[in-house]
Amino acid sequence: MDKSQELREVLLRYLDADLERIIFSNPRTRESYLKLTVRPLLLRGALAFQTEEFTEKQAFQKNQNAEKTAEYLLGELENRYRNAEIASLHGIVNILISKKGTVTIKEKKVGVKRAENRTVSVAAGDVQKAGKQMSAKSHADVKENSLEKSGQSQSSHENGKM
């Protein structure tokens, strides 16, 4: 299997609702865009992908379906960019293209356990990604639990008695 076909299969495998982001960077020339990002979105109830290309001062967006996005990204990777990173609930893929054109694909698949940890939780009116932020109540709980483990009570710690 040639590398172009392999790249196409990798892109199509990860272009689904579980995609977090795709980032293309390290342009071959400075005249082109500096970076390209892709993210999934629901457009009129259907899954679409928004590609966003960045210059120094501007960003250009376009929305496409998975097949057109894969073809577009394949062309961009072959002609404009040297690095790509795909982050999804299925895993992380790094695609590197050398100056001589050698393509290296490094894929780290993520197990079901990690996918379960990437849930969105609603607590006290806050919508947050698990592991990214904790509400004030959670911070107090963590502080209280750590003080209990060290043998101090919350009140003696607050009063300065240790």
C-alpha positions in Angstrom: 0.0 0.0 0.0 1.4 3.4 -0.9 1.7 6.2 1.6 -1.0 8.3 -0.1 -3.6 5.6 0.3 -2.5 4.9 3.9 -2.8 8.6 4.7 -6.3 8.7 3.2 -7.4 5.7 5.2 -6.1 7.2 8.4 -7.9 10.5 7.8 -11.2 8.7 7.0 -10.9 6.5 10.1 -10.6 9.5 12.4 -13.0 11.9 10.7 -16.1 11.1 12.8 -18.0 12.5 15.7 -15.3 11.4 18.2 -12.7 13.7 16.6 -11.4 16.3 18.9 -9.1 18.2 16.5 -6.7 17.9 13.6 -3.8 20.3 13.4 -1.5 20.7 10.3 1.6 22.7 11.0 5.1 23.4 9.7 4.3 24.7 6.2 6.8 23.9 3.4 6.9 27.6 2.4 6.2 30.8 4.3 3.9 32.1 1.5 1.1 29.6 2.4 -1.0 29.5 5.5 0.8 29.0 8.8 -1.5 26.4 10.3 -4.7 24.5 9.5 -7.1 23.1 12.1 -10.1 20.8 11.7 -12.9 20.3 14.2 -16.3 18.4 14.0 -19.6 20.2 14.2 -23.3 19.6 13.7 -24.5 21.6 10.7 -28.3 21.4 10.2 -28.4 18.2 12.1 -25.6 16.5 10.0 -22.0 15.9 10.9 -19.7 18.3 9.2 -16.0 19.4 9.6 -14.8 22.9 9.9 -11.4 23.6 8.4 -9.8 26.8 9.6 -6.6 28.1 7.9 -4.5 30.8 9.6 -2.3 33.5 8.2 -0.5 35.9 10.5 -3.6 38.1 10.9 -6.5 36.3 9.4 -8.4 33.0 9.7 -10.5 31.4 6.9 -13.1 28.8 7.6 -15.0 26.3 5.4 -17.4 23.5 6.3 -17.4 20.2 4.4 -18.5 16.6 4.8 -16.0 13.8 5.8 -15.2 12.6 2.3 -14.5 16.1 0.9 -12.5 17.0 4.1 -10.4 13.9 3.7 -9.6 14.7 0.1 -8.8 18.4 1.0 -6.6 17.4 3.9 -4.7 14.8 1.9 -3.9 17.5 -0.8 -2.8 20.0 1.8 -0.6 17.4 3.6 1.1 16.4 0.3 1.6 20.0 -0.9 1.7 22.5 1.9 2.4 21.0 5.4 5.0 18.6 6.9 3.4 17.8 10.3 -0.1 16.7 11.3 -1.6 15.7 14.6 -5.0 14.0 14.9 -6.6 13.8 18.4 -9.6 11.7 18.8 -11.3 9.5 21.4 -9.9 6.6 19.3 -6.3 7.7 19.7 -3.6 10.2 18.7 -1.9 10.1 15.3 1.2 12.1 14.4 2.1 12.3 10.7 5.6 13.6 9.8 6.8 14.3 6.3 10.6 14.8 5.8 12.1 17.3 3.4 12.9 14.3 1.1 9.2 13.2 1.2 9.5 10.3 3.6 6.2 9.8 5.4 6.1 8.6 9.0 2.8 7.7 10.7 2.8 7.2 14.4 -0.5 6.0 15.9 -1.3 5.6 19.6 -4.7 3.9 20.1 -6.5 4.8 23.2 -8.4 2.1 25.1 -12.0 2.2 26.3 -10.9 3.2 29.8 -9.4 6.5 28.5 -12.4 7.2 26.3 -14.7 6.9 29.3 -12.5 9.4 31.3 -13.1 12.1 28.6 -16.7 12.8 29.5 -18.4 16.2 30.0 -19.8 16.6 33.5 -22.3 19.1 34.8 -21.8 20.2 38.4 -23.3 23.2 40.2 -24.3 24.8 36.9 -20.7 24.5 35.5 -20.1 22.7 32.3 -16.6 21.4 32.3 -14.3 18.8 30.8 -13.3 16.1 33.3 -9.8 16.7 34.6 -9.6 20.2 33.3 -11.3 22.2 36.0 -12.8 21.7 39.4 -15.6 23.7 40.9 -15.0 25.6 44.2 -16.8 22.9 46.0 -14.5 20.2 44.6 -11.4 22.2 45.6 -12.8 22.5 49.1 -13.4 18.7 49.2 -9.9 18.0 48.0 -8.4 20.3 50.6 -10.5 18.8 53.4 -9.6 15.2 52.3 -5.9 16.0 52.2 -6.1 17.6 55.7 -7.9 14.6 57.1 -5.1 12.3 55.7 -2.5 14.4 57.4 -4.3 14.3 60.7 -5.4 17.9 60.9 -9.0 19.2 61.0 -10.3 21.9 58.7 -11.0 24.3 61.6 -7.5 23.9 63.3 -5.9 24.5 59.9 -7.9 27.7 59.2 -7.2 29.0 62.8 -3.5 28.6 62.3 -3.2 25.8 64.9 -1.2 23.0 63.4 
